[in-house]
Amino acid sequence: MQLEIEERSKWRVLEQPLKELYKIIREAETYIKSCFEKKDWWAQAIILYQNRDSVEYHIHNLLCCIPIVIGAIETAGKLSSNDEDQINKRRFLWSRKYQNEWNDPELFQWKFGKQYLVTAEICNRIDQVWKEDRWILLDKIREKSFPEPTKYCQQLTNLLLKNLDEVGSLNGKLLPCSILLNSKDFQVRKRLGNGGKYKEISWLGETFVLRHIKGDIESLIPELSQLLSLSHPNILQFLCGFTDDEKKECFLVTEHMSRNLGTHVKEVYSPRKRIPLSLPVAVDIMLQIARGMEYLHSKKIYHGDLKPSNILAKTRNSSSEGFIHIKVTRFGLASLTSSTQNSNPSEELSNIWYAPEVLSEQDELNGPADARYTEKSDVYSYGMICFELLTGKIPFEDSHLQGDKMGRNIRAGERPLFPHQCPKYVTNLTKRCWHSDPEQRPSFTSICRILRYIKRFLAMNPDHSHPDSPVPLVDYYDIESSLQKKFPSWISKEPYPVSEIPFQMFAYQIMERERCISSYFKDTSESGSEAASISGDEHATVADDPLLAVTERKSPVPDEIMKRRLSLVSRFPDTKTNRNPGTPKGRSPRPPPLRCSRSMHVSPENNKLYTSPRIRRKSGHASDSEIP
């Protein structure tokens, strides 16, 4: 593709996607450099031995961005000419890529895999790289053990060797507390609240958080072992665990993060600024939380107390635009967390984060201790968090009803109200999450797919903050529902590998295109015509990207911009093969082309796109009833 200098305006579609790609590459580069920082060797090994950021975070972000960049390049290529005929030919060429016949993961990888960096070699490499890193670390640990290691060095060696055991994390046992408490540089810096159960400590020259648990430790071993085996960039990492059998207590060491999401939102949405998070930042945070919860649910771990104070945040390396790294915390150990939830009711309005079915069960059981939490109740809590991210306000903070009265209102169906400026394509998803019927709420796997595609829309339309910004013509939740019917495996509780992201976004684009075109034909057929042209007898093909073809705006659009963005619509044959008698094998019968001269214009009264039906038919043309 080559764009001429005088066509600089057509380069603009590339600007934001390439910025996103550059940011992701820089973040990955910084992460790699941080892995080589000069730290205590043992501290570095403990921090990184289960860290999957390289695959699950940076590769995920990269494979989300690549389809957006490719789409932007295609769009710029279609417009890279002053010759209208050439533009129409390019549109037709690219439109063939997004036909339903390619909506299959194996065909996609065979036909477009190299273009999207998801060839079989890349996929296999992603699967192998994590195992290779662990093998390398095992070799390095064994080297540290010889020739004459100190007693303390041998203890740390045993710690990592047991944690790296492929058979089972810790083999069902925790390590002696002496490895931690007898370390020369171990020091408790301060308590972090919640009854002194959490402490900030210094160990091996690094800062960690220590969770102190007392009681019947033996019965908690299975849960503790599971927590220590978890690894995802959007959940808090449990690094190692220690126990003292005599005192009946144990210590879990986790990574340290400075603040929670609630604090971060309050800092951004200060009384002086009165500006919530930017939409791309809010959607990015929503996706990170959803990815963390998707991973926990795949491990049969339900949070039960998901709220901003239980989500940790830290600045990212490219934090100039306000993006942060999110990690979900305070999950697992249900036998302990259920009895300690809401220990400080004044900290937050506890009822507003709980699903109505959970509140009803708490009333029956006279407390939250025995209430059962499910995937769908976590999705409800997630919807409330999304409201705060999108508006900067705590749900129901303007209501005079709190406590038990608020709980009754929530069970009766009351939900917070979005301000009018919030875009519907994100508020609709949020409202689905807090639906009164748990079965109507989406899974976190579906939420992740929808949010990835919303991020694509925002990158392709960087002027989303303007009052007249374009909006999607379809509901992405409806697209997700249709694709689940086509791909039943998408309903699975197991997270899809990151290498599948480009195909999933490709499938979304195919479905969006089909929905827009079918909706357009439905509208035009009701007005008595089948196709549209800008003026006179001009003709063109179906645009591969309906967002560029028919976009409703809130303010008048200049004629020259409208002519660039509107494309003429004609029918594509069905992609399925119809073999009728007399039809050559492999071909489907096609009706003669239509000729029409219906003009397309923007009404000055309500700024909507209208068409004037003026049809010219030739003998033998299909009737309206014959149009599929």
C-alpha positions, -999 to +999 in steps of 0.1 A: +000+000+000+013+034-009-004+067+001+006+099-017+018+129+003-012+150-007-035+122+007-023+129+043-059+130+056-063+094+047-034+084+070-053+095+101-070+061+105-035+046+111-024+071+138-042+058+169-037+020+162+000+026+156+003+046+188-013+016+206+011-008+190+041+013+199+029+016+235+026-022+238+060-028+224+076-003+247+059-018+277+071-053+267+106-039+262+106-023+297+093-056+312+122-075+297+147-050+310+132-052+345+138-089+345+176-082+341+178-056+369+205-062+395+186-076+424+192-103+450+192-135+429+168-153+452+144-124+453+144-122+415+138-160+412+109-159+437+092-130+420+095-144+385+093-182+388+055-182+382+052-148+365+034-152+332+033-115+322+055-122+291+028-145+276-005-137+293-001-099+294+022-085+268+015-112+241-022-108+248-020-070+243+000-075+212-024-100+196-053-077+205-037-047+188-024-065+156-060-069+141-067-033+148-036-022+130-043-045+100-078-031+098-065+004+098-040-004+071-068-019+050-090+011+055-062+035+045-055+013+014-091+014+003-090+052+003-055+056-012-066+071-045-083+101-059-099+078-085-134+068-073-133+037-095-100+025-079-114+031-044-145+010-052-123-018-066-102-018-035-133-019-013-146-048-032-113-066-029-111-062+008-147-071+013-141-106+000-118-112+030-147-107+055-172-131+040-187-158+061-168-186+044-137-177+063-154-177+096-136-208+108-105-208+131-086-234+110-094-217+077-085-183+092-051-195+104-044-212+070-054-182+049-046-152+071-024-166+099+009-151+088-007-117+084-019-118+120+013-133+135-006-164+146+010-191+125+012-227+138+049-220+146+040-190+167+013-208+186+035-237+194+062-214+205+039-196+229+029-230+244+066-240+249+082-208+261+067-211+296+080-246+301+114-237+287+117-208+312+110-231+341+135-257+329+162-229+327+153-217+362+156-253+376+191-256+361+201-223+376+188-233+410+208-265+409+239-246+400+234-224+431+232-255+452+268-265+444+295-270+454+290-260+491+258-240+497+250-224+530+222-237+551+200-207+542+208-211+505+198-247+507+165-238+523+157-213+495+167-239+469+143-264+484+116-237+484+119-231+447+124-267+437+092-277+454+073-248+440+085-257+405+075-293+409+053-302+379+034-329+398+018-306+423+026-273+439+044-278+473+033-315+472+005-305+495+030-291+522+041-257+532+077-249+540+091-242+575+087-206+588+124-205+597+133-199+560+114-165+562+115-155+599+152-164+605+164-145+574+189-118+584+172-090+564+136-100+573+117-070+587+081-060+592+077-024+580+040-017+588+006-032+592-019-028+563-052-030+581-078-057+583-071-068+618-033-070+613-037-099+589-017-081+562+018-066+567+043-049+545+077-066+549+112-064+536+129-097+526+158-104+504+162-068+496+126-065+482+093-053+495+065-079+498+031-083+515+027-110+542-006-125+550-008-141+585-032-169+590-039-186+624-059-217+632-064-252+618-037-249+591-039-286+582-074-283+568-064-253+547-035-271+529-055-279+497-067-243+493-033-229+501-016-252+476-041-241+449-035-204+456+003-209+453-002-226+420-022-197+404-005-175+379-021-147+358-011-111+353-045-098+365-046-115+399-024-110+429+005-134+428+011-157+458+048-162+457+054-187+485+040-201+518+054-210+552+040-228+582+048-233+619+031-265+630+038-258+667+021-224+668-005-234+642+000-205+619+011-199+584+024-170+562+017-163+526+041-140+508+025-119+479+037-092+456+034-056+468+012-030+452+007+005+466-030+013+462-064-001+453-087+008+424-111+028+446-083+051+458-071+055+422-106+065+409-110+090+437-077+106+429-086+109+392-121+120+399-113+146+424-137+174+433-115+199+414-112+179+382-147+164+381-136+144+351-139+106+352-114+082+336-110+085+299-131+060+280-101+040+266-086+038+301-119+027+317-124+000+291-088-012+295-093-015+333-127-033+327-109-058+304-081-065+329-106-072+357-126-094+335-095-114+324-085-119+360-120-131+370-122-153+339-090-170+351-102-175+387-136-189+375-118-213+353-101-226+385-136-228+402-127-199+425-155-175+431-146-142+447-177-132+466-164-098+476-155-081+443-153-044+448-128-016+441-110-019+474-102-055+466-086-047+432-051-034+433-035-009+409-001+002+399+012+026+372+023+011+339+055+020+322+035+041+297+014+059+323+013+093+306-022+086+293-034+072+327-033+035+319-027+013+350-020-024+356-048-041+375-047-072+398-077-088+416-070-097+453-087-110+484-099-142+467-097-179+478-097-194+513-135-192+514-136-206+549-117-176+561-128-148+539-165-154+543-163-148+581-142-117+577-161-099+549-175-065+558-155-064+590-155-027+586-189-017+573-180+020+574-152+015+548-177+010+519-214+007+514-213-031+514-247-039+500-242-021+467-216-046+454-236-077+462-260-094+437-297-094+447-297-132+451-268-129+475-285-103+495-317-124+497-296-154+509-278-133+535-312-122+549-323-158+552-290-168+569-287-137+590-253-128+577-228-132+549-208-160+565-227-189+549-239-172+517-230-190+485-212-170+458-213-180+421-199-169+388-230-148+381-229-130+415-193-120+407-205-107+373-231-085+390-204-070+413-183-065+383-211-045+366-212-021+396-174-016+394-178-008+357-204+019+366-179+036+389-151+034+363-174+049+336-189+077+358-164+083+386-192+078+411-199+051+436-232+033+427-261+048+446-240+074+463-267+100+457-294+079+472-307+087+507-315+050+512-286+030+526-280-002+545-310-026+547-333-003+528-308-001+499-306-039+499-344-041+496-343-017+467-316-037+449-336-069+453-366-050+439-346-042+408-332-007+414-299+001+397-278+032+394-285+056+365-259+064+339-255+100+328-266+107+293-231+112+279-220+076+286-219+057+253-245+030+251-221+003+237-205+002+271-235+010+293-255-018+276-229-043+285-228-031+321-266-033+324-264-069+312-239-077+340-263-065+367-294-081+353-318-093+379-319-128+364-285-144+369-289-165+338-291-134+317-257-122+328-228-129+305-198-149+315-164-132+320-152-150+289-179-133+268-172-100+285-135-102+275-144-108+239-168-079+238-144-055+255-116-064+231-138-055+202-149-023+219-112-014+223-110-019+185-138+005+179-123+031+201-089+028+184-105+031+150-126+061+161-102+082+183-126+112+184-150+092+207-149+120+233-167+144+210-204+149+212-208+140+175-186+109+177-197+078+157-213+049+175-215+012+165-246+002+145-249-031+162-250-044+198-218-063+205-236-085+230-259-097+203-229-105+181-214-125+210-246-145+214-247-153+177-211-164+177-216-187+207-243-205+187-219-209+158-189-219+180-203-238+210-168-242+224-168-204+231-193-211+260-166-232+277-154-220+312-118-225+302-101-193+289-091-195+252-054-193+245-041-158+236-033-171+201-070-173+193-076-136+199-071-124+163-096-150+150-122-140+176-119-104+165-120-114+129-152-134+135-167-104+153-159-082+123-176-106+099-207-108+120-208-070+125-205-065+087-233-090+080-256-074+106-251-039+093-257-049+057-288-070+065-301-041+086-295-017+058-313-039+032-342-043+056-345-005+059-342+001+022-366-027+012-392-011+035-389+021+015-393+002-018-357+000-031-327-024-029-296-002-032-284+033-029-261+057-047-249+091-038-263+108-069-275+100-105-264+066-119-231+062-100-224+027-088-201+010-063-198-022-043-206-031-007-182-016+018-163-041+038-165-019+069-201-006+074-189+018+101-173+038+073-204+034+051-234+043+072-227+061+105-253+081+124-239+114+137-253+141+159-242+170+138-242+177+100-214+162+081-197+182+052-205+169+018-169+161+009-165+140+041-198+123+035-187+113+000-155+098+013-173+078+040-204+067+023-202+037+000-227+024-024-244-008-014-252-038-037-260-074-029-235-101-023-245-136-032-250-160-003-217-177+006-233-211+007-232-231-025-266-238-041-265-266-066-297-264-087-303-284-119-286-267-148-262-248-125-224-255-129-209-274-100-195-251-073-214-220-085-245-204-071-272-188-093-270-150-092-298-127-102-291-099-128-276-068-112-299-040-101-298-005-114-311+023-093-307+060-088-318+066-053-299+095-038-285+095-002-285+126+019-283+140+054-315+157+067-307+192+082-335+187+107-323+156+126-289+149+109-298+114+100-290+095+068-320+093+044-325+078+010-350+089-017-364+059-035-362+065-073-360+031-089-352+023-125-359-013-135-350-033-165-371-062-176-360-094-159-348-077-127-357-094-094-388-082-076-387-069-041-401-102-029-372-121-045-345-101-027-330-123+000 
